[in-house]
Amino acid sequence: MKKIRSIFIVFVFSLLAVIGASIISTQNVQATSGGYALKPAGESNDNVDISNGSYVITGDPGQTVDLKLMVINQESSKRNFLYRVNTGYTNNNGELAYDSEKVTDPSLKIQTKDTATPQKSVFSVPGNTTATITFKITIPKEKFKGTLLGGVNVAPYKEKAKGTVASNGTLLKNKFSYSVPIQIHQKGAESDPAKLSIRSVKPNRVVAGAHPSPGVLANVHNSQNDYIGNMSVKAVVTKKGDKSFKIVSNSSNQSIAPTTNYNYTISWGKKALQSGNYHLKMTYKTKGGLKGYVLNKDFSITNDDAAKYNKLAGIKPNYLWLYILLAILALAIILGLGIYLGKRNNNKNNNGSNNGGNTTRRRRR
């Protein structure tokens, strides 16, 4: 408790509030919705570049740099905010994200959140006020190649989510959270290019558009400290033994963070999942086609998984083949019975005719 209190006190003393009753200018800020905005403060120097609206840090192992962030409260009342420095990752929409305190990956060796002091805290900003908060980033002593990616995330603290009603009558609760990216580099360190692979492909109930459908989730993994952004991807699923089967999915603006993985959604649409052996080919291309990645993965769908996720997606089993089979079977039974009865009647008639031809009249004596 004492440690948390001391960190909070240090953080509060580093929060410099610039009070102004006039309308706050929001030019070049990172976010302008949700009643507040963020903007990197200070000036660029040899170790920190903020010219592109993020923090690009380059320094020696163990070096500490000071960073400043402006938090602009656009509402008239005082608000509490939660500040956090998080490790960057790729969300399942294929976007860089900085809003999770728990980021895991088998290739992730250094958490960006561990480089920050403080890692998180709560602070207040009066209405129509800009507050400048300061925090420190320490470049890890452990040598690493490429980029450590993270972000400083600021969200309203213990505020009720604002609700809006969608066109279909569904109540949507909006929770705002904004981040400013942080990149950390060690001076003179080399950089290995991103290395992508498909770790697994699993059937699931997916949401692509307004309605759920059966489909698969392809887990795409980047094992290197290098990120690539603004890519297009084309995913093609084929089925072994069925040349007519093909599912195609196209997406744009895919960005993959360093040492991270995410689930790329491939919808079957109105088609039902069927058991069998499949192949997935994913082709990523950077803007202008200067760089590309081709990924391949075989996978299987079992009868149980197909039935499970078809049901969850609201697709009823197709019994047409069973109805046709039953109809053919019934017709065969009827025909067989008709042939049998016909033959039996013919035999009776033949027997009757033969008996009539053999009768003789007895003479009277």
N, C-alpha and C positions, 0 to 999 in steps of 0.2 A: 504493500500500500504506500509506504514512504517513497519507494522508488518511482511508482507511477505519479505520485504527487509532485516529486521533484522534477520529473520530466515535463509534467504539465506546466509547472511554474516557469521552467526555462523556456518552454514554447510560448507561453503567454507574454513573457518579457521580449521575445523576439518578434512578436506581432505588433507591427507599427500601423496604427490606424490613421488614415488621412481623412478627416471628416469634411464633408461638403454638402451643403443643402441644395445646391444646384443640380440640374440633370446631369447624370454621369455619362460621359462619352464611352462608347463601347466599340470603338474602332480597333481592328486588329486583335480582338480578343478570341480565345479559343472556343467560347460558347456564349450564346446570348439567349437561350431559352431556359425555362425553369426559374426565372427571377434572379439569376446570378450569372456571373461570367468569370473566366480565368484568363490570366495573361502573364507570361514570364516577365519578371522585372529585372532592373539592373542593366549592365552593359556587357557585351561580349569581350572576352580577353583571351589570353594564350591557352587557357585551360577550358573555358566554357564558351560555346557559341549558341546564342539564342536568336539569331537572325531569322530563322525559319519558323519561329513560334514554338520550338521545343528546346530541350537542353541536350547539347552534344558535348560530352565531357571527354577530354583527352589529357592524360597525365601519367605520372610514374606510379608504380605499385606502392600502395600505402599512402598516397597523397590525398589530402582532404580539400574539397572545394566547397564554398558557400554559395547557395542558390536562393533566389528570392522569387516569390510568386504573389501576384496581385489577385485578390479575391474581391469581386465587385458585387455588392448586394444591391440589386436593382429594385427591391421592394422597400416600402416605407417603414416597415417594422424590423426590429432586431431579429436576427436569425442565428441559429447555432449550426455549425458545419463540422463534419468529420473529415479530417485530413489523414491520408494514408499514402505511403509509397509502396507500390506493388510490383511484382515481377510481371513482365509482359508475356502474353500468350496469344494464341489464335482461337477465336470463338468459332462456333459451329456455322456461322454465316461466312466464314473465311475472312474475318476482319481482325486487325490488331486490337487487343483489348488490355485494359490495365485496372479492371475493377474487382479482381479476385485476390483474396489474401492467401489462397491455397492453390498454387500452380505446381503440378507435378509432371515429370517426364523422365524416362530413363536416361536421356542424354543431358539433362539439366544438372550441372555441377555447382554453379554459383547462383544464388537467388539475389536478384537486384534489390529486393526489399531489405536484405541484410546489410546493404551498403549505406542505408539512410539513418540519420539521427535528427529528430526522433522518427520512428517508423510510422507512428500514428498518434493523433491527439484530437481533442475537441476544442473549438474556439468559437467566439461570438463576433459578429459584425453588425454594428448598428445599421438602421435603415438608411438607404441612399448614401452608402459609405463604401469606400475602397480600403481594404486592409491588406497590408503587405506582410506576408509571413516568410520567415527564413528557416532553412534547414540545411543540413550538411550531407554530402555524399563522399564516402571514402572509397577510393579505387582499391579493389582487392589486392592484397599482397601476393596472393597466388597468381602465377602467370596464366594468362588465357589468350587465345586467338580470337580475332573478330570483335563482335559487339555483344555487350550485355544490354538487354532491352528491358525497360520498365517504364513506370509513369507515376507522377504524383496525382492522386485521385482525390477529388473533393466532392462531398455529397451532403445534402441537408441532413441534419442529425435529429432523429426522433420527430420528424414531421409526418403528418398524415398524407398519404399519397393522394394526389388530385385525380378525380375520376372524370372520364369522358365516356359518352355513349356512342358506340359504333353504329353503322347504318343498319345492322341486323338486330339492334337492341341490346347487344352485349355491353356490360359495364367494363370499361378498361381503366385500370389504375396505373398512372404514370409515375414512376420513380426516377428522378433525374440524378445523373452522376456524370461528372466531367473530369477529364484527365489531360495532363500535358506530358507528352512522351519524354523519356530520359534514355539517352544512349551513352554507354560507358566504353571507352577504348583505352588500352595501355599504349604508351608511346613506343613506336618501333615494332609493335607486335604484328605478325602476319595475320592474314585472314583467309580461312578456307571457305570456298563457295558452298552455298546451300546444297544439301544432299537430301533429296526427297525419296520416299518409298511409301508403299501401301502396307501397313502392318496387318490389317484384317478387313474383311468385308462380311457384315452380318445382317441378316434380315431384321426388319423392324417395322413398326407403324411410323410413318413419316408424315410431316405436314409440308406440302409444297403448294402454295396458293391458299385458297379459302377452306379447303376440305382435306381431312386426313386420307391417306392412301397407303397401301402396302408398298414396301420398297426395301432398300438396303442402305446401310451406313458404311462408307469406306473411310477407315481411319488412316489419314495421310500424316506422315511424320517427317520432320526436318531435324536431322541429327547434328547440325553444325551451328556455330555461333554466327550465323549470317541470315539476314532476313531479305525477302523478296516481296515486292508489292506490285499492285496494279496488274495482275495477271488474269488472263482468260483461261478457262479450262473446259475441255470437252471430254465427257465420260461416255463410253460405249460398253454396254453389257451384251454379250452373246451367250447362247446356250449350246453346249456341246451335243451334237447329234441332231440339232434343229436349226437348219440354215435360215429359216424364215423368222426366227426370233431375234429381235434387236430392240434394246432400250437405249435412248440417247438423251443425255442431259448436258446443257450448256450453261455456264455461269461466267460472270465478269467481275472485275474488281476484287479478285482474290489476293489476299496478302498473308504471308506465312511468317510468323515470328521465329527467332532463333530457338533451337532446342525445344520444340513444342510439337504437339499433334492436335488434330481436330477431326471431327466426323463430317465428311462431305455427304450430303443427302442426295440419293438417286431415287426418284419416285417411279413406281410402276404405272401410275395413272389409274385408269379404270380396269387395268388388267389385274388378275389375281396372281399371287405368287404360286409357283409350281415347284415341286421338288425336282432336283437334278443338279448337274454339274455345270458351272458357269465360268465365264472369263470376263474380267474387267480391264479395260484399257483407258487410262487417263492421260490426256495431253495438255500440259500447261504451257502457255506462251506469255512472255512479257510483252509490254506495249511496244508495238513496232516489230514484233517477232524476232528481236535481237537474241533472245535466249529462250530455251525451251527444255521441258522435262517430259519424258514419256515413261509412264509407270504401268506395270502389268501385274495382275494378281488373279489366280484361280481361286474359286470358292464354291461351296455347295450349299444347297437349301434342302432341309429334310422335310418329310411329310408333316411332322408335328409342327415345325416352325411355320411352314406355309399355312396350315390351318389356323394356327394361333394368331398370326399377324393379319391374315385376311379377315378374320372375325373381328379383331380390334379395329380394323379400318372400315368395318361395316360392309364388307363384301361377302354376300351369301354364297355358299357352295353351289356350283353348277351341276345340277342333276340331269341335264338334258341327255347325256350319254346313257345314264341309267334308265331313263324313260324309254329311249330308243331300244335299248337292249331288252327291256321288259316287253315292249310292244312286239319285237321280233320273236321273242320266246313265246308270247301268247299266240301270235299268228301261227308259229310252227306247231304248237299244241293243237290249235283248232284244225289246221290242215291235216295233221297226223290223225286226229280223232275222226275227221271226216273220211279220210282214206280208209281207216280201219272199219268204220261203220258201213261204208259203202261195200267193202269187200265181204263183210259178214252178211249183208243183205243179199249180195249176189250168190253167195254160197247157199243160203237158205232157198232162194228161188231155184237154183240148179238142182238141189236135192228134191224139192217138190216136184219138179218136172220129171225127173227120173222115176220117182215113185209112181206117178200117174201113167207113165208109158208101160210099166210092167204089170198092171192089173189085168186079170182075165175073168171072163164070165163063166160060171160053173154051169154045165149042162144039167137039164133035168132028166131024170131017168123015168 
